[in-house]
Amino acid sequence: MSLHIDAEPGAVAPRVLLPGDPLRAQFIADRFLDRAVRFNTVRNMLGFTGYWHGERVSVQGTGMGAPSIAIYAHELMQEHGADVLVRIGTCGALQPALDVGSIVLAAGASTESGLHRRRFPGVDYAALPDFGLLFAAYTAAASKDTAVTVGGVATMDAFYRDEPDTVAALARHGVLALEMETAALYTAAAGAGRRALSILTVSDNRHRDSHATPEQRERGFEAMIELALDTVIAVAPAASAGH
């Protein structure tokens, strides 16, 4: 049991999906997992463990922003034995070709986060995913004819932004989308010797003036969820993971 996750020892599986929205965690448990059992209700940040194709998987809400996901990733890894962590969330597309519903595999995350500046003073640390997870996700997508785009994203502290020059520069340099958590997850996992990946669904694109509805954000994006579940069971957790 940890400060923000009131799970008993062994209640969390070594493979964990990380949606920001706790109601999406509830939806995944109800819609996708067999024999799902809730293990966390602290701050209503719901967590569940169940089975996907016979393999034990957990899903834990993380809230919004780098500081929030950093808390949950730390406690899951250090207190509950999580070894494989896959963020499933939304992003805002910077490239015109990415419409609402497009899936992005984050091959790296630029960031303005203050967490990085304090951890790596004077260094522009490259926040990268585990390649085995990235390859597993790409392979799983190809096997199901699920279209994905692989590339860099930008993890930003502010949801509402008024720096158009910064956003335009990121887009010009090929950054696919803006979001708020990936760099923190990749850094936390790397520092703990664990494996992480972000699989994101585009929820809006300013070029197309298209936006997902609140219901789509909470309950939609099933292709992303299935891809994430297939990805985590395609890799074996470390023998030392779990309790």
N, C-alpha and C positions, 0 to 999 in steps of 0.2 A: 504494500500500500504506500502511495506517495501523496504529496501535498494536494495535487490537483486531479489525481486518478485514484479512486478508492477501490481498486481491484485487489482481490486476494492473490497470494502467490500462485502462479500458474494460470491465472484467468485470462491473461493476454497471450495471444499466439505470437510466435517469432515473426510472422508475416503480418504487416499492418497497413491498411489503407487509411489515408488521412484526408478526409474532406474538411473544408473549413466550416461548413454549416452542420451543426449537430442534427438537424432534421434530415439532412441528406444521409447521415450515418444511420438514422432510424429507417429511412427508406431502403437503404442497401441491405440492412439486416432483415427487413420484412420481405423485400422483393427478391433478393439474390441468395442469401445465406440459408442453409439448412440448419435446423436446431440452434438458432441464434439465441444467445443468453446475454442479457445486459450486464456489464461489469462496472459501469461508471455513470453517475448522475451528478457529480460535483459541478456546481455552477451551471447545471443543465447542459454541460458539454458531454453528450452521450457517447458511450462506448459499448461495443458488442463483440462477441466472439461466436463464430459459427463455422460452417463447412461449405466449401465450394468444390464441387466434383470430388468430394471425399477428403479434401485437404483442409486443415484447420487454418482459419484466417480471422483476423480481428479488424474492426473499423472503429476509429476514434476521431471525433470532431476536434478541431484545433482552433477555431476562431479565426479572426482576420488579422493579417499583418505578421511581419517577421518576428517581433518579440513573442507573440502568442504561440506560433508554431514552434519556436525555439524551446519554449517551456514544455510543451507536450512531447516533442521529439526527445528532449533530454530525459524526461521522466520515463518515457516508454523504453528508451535504450538502457538507461542506468539503473532503473528500479524494477523494470518489468521484462527485461530480456529481449526486447524487440531487435531484430537483426536486419530485416528487409522492410523498408518504409517507402510507400508510394503515395505521393500527394495526388489527389484527384480534385481538380478545381476548375475555375473559370479564368479567362483572360480576355483582355481587350486587344484585338488585332491591330497591328501597325501596318501590315501589308495588305493591299487591296484584294489579293486573291483569296484571303482567308475570310470566308463568310461565317455567320452564326452556325454553330454545329461542327465546324472544322476541328479536328483533333491535332494537337501539337505535342510532340515529345521534346521536352526541354533538354537540349544537349549542352546547355551551359546557361548561367544566369549572371548578367551584369547587375550591379546594384548601387544604390545610393545609401544603403542602410547604415545607420549609426552603429549597429552591432558589428559590422565589418570594420568600420573605422577604428573602433576601440580594440578589436581583436588583432588587427593587422595594421598598426600605425605605420604610415609611410609606404605601404605595399598595396598594390591592386591585386588582391587575391582572386584567382579564377575559381568560381564555384561550379563544380562539374558533377554530373551524376555518375553512378557506377555503370561502367560500360556493359557488364554482363546483363544488368537490368534493362538498359537501353536497347541492347541487341535483342533480348527476349521480347520486349514490347514490340519492336519493329517486326520481328519474325511472327509473333502472334497476330499482329495486324494484317500482315501479308497473307497468312493462312486463312483469314476470314474475309479477305477482300475489303478490309476496312482501311479507308484512305487516311494517312497520317502525314504530317509535315514535321520534319526534324530540323531543329535549329535553336538559336539562342533566344532567350526571353530576358526581360528586365524586371527585376524585383524592386518595386518602388514603395516608399513609405506612405505617400499621399495617394488616396483614391481619387479625389478631385484635384486636378492639376491645372496650373495657370502658367506653365513654362512651355509654350509651344515650340520654342527653339530646341529645347532639350529633347522633346518627343520626336521632333522632325529629324534631329541628328541621329537618334537611335534607329529610326526607321531607315534613314539613308544608309546606315551601316549594316543593314540586314537583320536587325532584331525583329523577331516575328510578332511579339506581343508584350503587353504590360501585365503584370500581376503583382502579388504582394508577399509571397512566402518562399518561393523556390530557393533562392540563394541561402536563406537561413537554414532550410532543411538540408541542403547539400553540404553546407559547412559543418553543421552539427554532426551529421553522419560521418563525414570524413574525419573529424576530430575524434570520434568514438570508434573508428574502425568498422563502421557499419555501412550498409548499402542503401542508396536512396535514388529515387527517380520522381520527376513530376510529369504527369499526363494531364493535359489541360484541354478544355473545350472552349472554343471562342464563344463568348456571350454577347459581344458587340463589336462592330466595326464602323469607325467614324467615316471611312471612305464610302461605305454603302448606306450609311445611316440606318443600320439594322441592329436590333437589340433583342435579347432573350427576355421572355416574360419572367416574373418572379416564380411562377409555377415551374417553368422550364429550369430555372436555376436550382430549385429545390428537388424536383422529382425527375427531371429530364436527363439528357446526356447518358442514356443507358449504354450506348456503344463504348463510351469512355470507361464506364464502370466495369463492363464485361472485359474489356481489354486489360484493365488494371488487375482484375481478379485472375485472368489467364496468365498475366505476366508474373505475379507473385508466386503462383504455384509452379511456374516453370523453372524456378531456381530453388535450390536447397538451402535452408537456413544453416548457419554455422552450427557445428555440433554442440557448441557451448551456449547457444542461444536458449532463452527460456529459463525456467526455474524447476 
